[in-house]
C-alpha cells in the first residue's frame, strides 16, 4: 500500500518515527520525557513524504500513546501547538504552563 504509515516510539532516539511500508523514515517528532509529562520539541516530515499526512499521523499516534500512558503533554513544537488547537479532543492532555 503506497500511503501506509507506521508510527513507532524510537525511545533510544527520544522520538516518534513514521515509517513507510519498506521501513523508510518519513518523518519524526523529537520529545523529552519528565515525570508525568512528555514535551514534543520538534516535528519534521522529510521532503519526499510531505503532503501525505505523515505529521498528522505522528501527532495523533503520539498523543494517543501519551493518553494511554497517563502523561500530560507540553507542546513546545509549533506543529503540535497548531495540531492541538485544531484537534480539541486532545485538549485535556495539555499540561498547565507551570508544569515541567
C-alpha positions as CSV (number, residue, x, y, z in Angstrom):
1,X,0.0,0.0,0.0
2,X,1.6,3.2,-1.2
3,X,0.4,5.5,1.6
4,X,0.9,3.1,4.5
5,X,2.4,4.9,7.5
6,X,3.5,3.1,10.7
7,X,4.4,5.2,13.7
8,X,6.8,3.8,16.3
9,X,8.3,5.1,19.5
10,X,12.0,5.1,18.9
11,X,12.8,5.6,22.6
12,X,16.5,5.1,22.1
13,X,16.4,8.3,20.0
14,X,13.8,10.1,22.1
15,X,11.4,10.5,19.2
16,X,8.4,9.0,17.4
17,X,9.2,8.0,13.8
18,X,6.9,7.5,10.9
19,X,8.0,4.7,8.5
20,X,6.6,3.6,5.1
21,X,5.8,0.0,4.2
22,X,9.5,-0.5,3.3
23,X,10.8,0.8,6.6
24,X,12.0,4.2,5.2
25,X,11.9,7.1,7.6
26,X,9.2,9.5,6.5
27,X,9.2,11.9,9.5
28,X,9.6,12.2,13.2
29,X,9.0,14.3,16.3
30,X,11.7,14.7,19.0
31,X,10.5,14.5,22.6
32,X,11.7,14.8,26.2
33,X,10.1,12.9,29.0
34,X,9.8,14.2,32.5
35,X,7.8,12.6,35.4
36,X,4.2,12.6,34.2
37,X,4.9,14.8,31.2
38,X,6.1,14.4,27.6
39,X,7.3,17.5,25.7
40,X,7.1,17.5,22.0
41,X,10.1,19.5,20.8
42,X,10.4,19.4,17.0
43,X,8.4,17.7,14.3
44,X,9.7,17.2,10.8
45,X,8.4,15.4,7.6
46,X,11.2,14.5,5.2
47,X,10.8,16.4,1.8
48,X,9.9,13.3,-0.2
49,X,7.0,12.5,2.0
50,X,5.4,15.9,2.6
51,X,1.7,16.3,1.8
52,X,0.8,12.6,2.7
53,X,-0.5,13.2,6.2
54,X,2.8,12.0,7.9
55,X,2.9,14.7,10.5
56,X,-0.7,14.3,11.4
57,X,-0.3,10.5,11.8
58,X,2.7,11.1,14.1
59,X,0.8,13.6,16.2
60,X,-2.3,11.5,16.6
61,X,-0.3,8.3,17.5
62,X,2.0,10.1,19.9
63,X,-0.9,11.9,21.6
64,X,-2.9,8.7,21.8
65,X,0.0,6.9,23.4
66,X,0.5,9.9,25.9
67,X,-3.1,9.5,26.9
68,X,-2.7,5.7,27.3
69,X,0.4,6.2,29.5
70,X,-1.4,8.9,31.6
71,X,1.1,11.6,30.5
72,X,0.4,15.3,30.2
73,X,1.6,17.0,27.0
74,X,3.8,20.0,26.6
75,X,3.6,21.2,23.0
76,X,6.8,23.1,22.6
77,X,6.8,22.4,18.8
78,X,4.7,24.9,16.7
79,X,3.2,22.0,14.7
80,X,1.9,20.4,17.9
81,X,0.6,23.7,19.1
82,X,-1.4,24.1,15.8
83,X,-2.5,20.5,15.8
84,X,-3.8,20.7,19.4
85,X,-5.7,23.9,18.6
86,X,-7.4,22.1,15.7
87,X,-8.0,18.8,17.4
88,X,-9.7,19.7,20.6
89,X,-10.3,16.0,21.5
90,X,-6.7,16.2,22.9
91,X,-7.1,19.4,24.9
92,X,-7.3,17.5,28.2
93,X,-3.8,16.3,27.7
94,X,-2.1,19.7,27.6
95,X,-0.1,20.3,30.7
96,X,-0.6,23.6,32.6
97,X,2.0,26.2,31.7
98,X,3.8,25.8,35.1
99,X,4.2,22.0,34.5
100,X,7.6,20.8,33.5
